[in-house]
């Protein structure tokens, strides 16, 4: 890869932006985080990732599988069984985004305080 072709997420047309979008999307983060624990069947994963629709979960899994983060293991049994797990690349990505998610939880109170201070500073004073 030449210097001009070196990935740079700040460049408009850099393909790394799309990969970043996939792993940091609302559902991408939560799916990756859940799969850090263990493999899941689709319905189990849907219950674990609260609030995700069946359609969005299917799209998210397909995208993450295409990018090489998720392994889909379809077993030819009756009834059909499909398990989802992380690949080595997926585990690395999941650890990165899960660290950010946990940091967000730890610093949430400070974010709320900052929002409140911001809103108070911008609230017009009413005439008394």
Secondary structure, DSSP 8 states (H G I E B T S, - for coil): --GGGS--TTSTT-THHHHHHHHHSHHHHHHHHHHHH--EEHHHHHHHSTT--HHHHHHHHHHHHHTTSEEEEEE--SS-EEEEEE-HHHHHHHHHHHHHHHHHHHTHHHHHHHHHHHHHHHS-----
